[in-house]
Amino acid sequence: MGTSVDMGEIVATSLLCGVFVLVLVCSHKALKQKSLFGDAAAGWVISVCVALLAVAGLVRFFGLLGSRDPPSGQTGSSGGLDFILLPYVALAIVLVPLSILAVFRKKKKP
């Protein structure tokens, strides 16, 4: 009675974990440079929230991890949630190629 784990779900989970860490580190670094929130603990809490919203938005918009259709009794329209998650998804999508470009740019300088 074991459950079979799809290889695609393993890959998607590992990619989402990588995106979570990337957004967490980048947002914490940005918050640390702008001392808007006082102590370091508040910066970490806000960074974790931003990273969680980015990953939740990626799962919602791209249907990762086998997200299911809404039950038959519900309409499935949650435009408000999509509107809130959209900037976080854009942040996650933009940070990945920018971080890769930053790594290659630093390596080429003598």
Secondary structure, DSSP 4 states (H G I P E B T S, - for coil): -PPP--HHHHHHHHHHHHHHHHHHHHHHHHHHHS--S-SHHHHHHHHHHHHHHHHHHHHHHHTGGGPPPPPTTS----HHHHHHHHHHHHHHHHHHHHHHHHHHHHHH--
